[in-house]
Amino acid sequence: MRVVLAEDLHILRDGLVLLLESHGFTLAEAVGDGPALRAALARHRPDVAIVDVRLPPTFTDEGLQAALAARRDIPGLPVLVLSQHVEQLYARELLADGAGAIGYLLKDRVLNADQFIDAVRRVASGGTAMDPEVIAKLLTAGGTASPLARLTPRERDVLELMAQGRSNAAISQRLFLSESAVGKHTASIFDKLRLPPSSDDNRRVLAVLAYLNNA
């Protein structure tokens, strides 16, 4: 699996390169600024891009904007964004195209190698990987006009864990429910969010995107 990595801190960038390569990823290129990221994404069209939100030369949202531009040129390009802090605007902008294959993690999560690598693989396969703190921030910004208002508290619990990329089995363990109960809640979520019949994997992604875009 080919990766383009963008991180301006040399120590962190080198550490991520070693971590990714030790787990079987191939580094197509590792860069340290926005213009280099745009060029690398266009040149390599990687299986997944791991991007720091703030990159030179502006140190604002240069990395995010480069990733969004690449997704317009390469629809569905998997992007995992890393950020020092939760930025609701960045999360919503990343989710806006509704295409899936996106992730938003706080840099603290990188310290947990297994969690980080799982997130990279999940995004590369077309899924979502949203940091629990990002989800919590988006939840607090929600309102009664959201389509999610139709969900029960338990269904929102299930959907929140789906947004973290958890399987039905993992959700059942976390919420102390049977897998069949989780399946019923999931089916109800799909129905209430009016998601058309398709593969369960695809509808899970659509449900998560609806959740994160409207929370």
Buried (B, 14 or more C-beta within 10 A) or exposed (E): BBBBBBBBEEEBBEEBBEBBEEBEBEBBBBBBBBEBBBBBBEEBBBBBBBBBBBBEEEEEBBBBBBBBBBBEEBEEBBBBBBBEEBBEEBBBBBBEBEBBBBBBBBBEBBEEEEBBBBBBBBBBBBBBBBBBBBBEBBBEEBEEEBEBEEBEEBBBBBBBBBBBBBEBEBBBEBBEBEBEBBBBBBEBBBEBBEBEEEEEEBBBBBBBBBBBBBB
